[in-house]
Amino acid sequence: MAKQKPAQGGGMNQMMRQMQRMQADMAAAQEALEAETVEASVGGGMVTALVSGSGQLQRISISPDVVDPEDVEMLEDLVVAAVTEALRAAQELQTQKMGAVTGGLDLGALGGMLG
């Protein structure tokens, strides 16, 4: 009697279910990121940037004390620094949230298919 190979469809179905679950979890994490914000201040609080967890700049606050028509370059530098720091914090938040979903797995190109 010839030995029959076990059906392999079950493993593929289970993997597809896991991927669908991960996709749903990632969508929920992305939605949660939209609702969260991070804030960064520079220059002793003279310029503050507020960014959503998904990386969208939502607000810039500039203290009137830092507005000097003779030194616009300093103000520009402070704005860039505040936005850069807020975006870095948002990226860190994204890494934490998405890492919780993927278990730290580097999905590479597969991540683009998930959401």
Secondary structure, DSSP 8 states (H G I E B T S, - for coil): -------SHHHHHHHHHHHHHHHHHHHHHHHHHHH-EEEEEETTTTEEEEEETTS-EEEEEE-GGG--TT-HHHHHHHHHHHHHHHHHHHHHHHHHHHHHHHTT---TTHHHH--
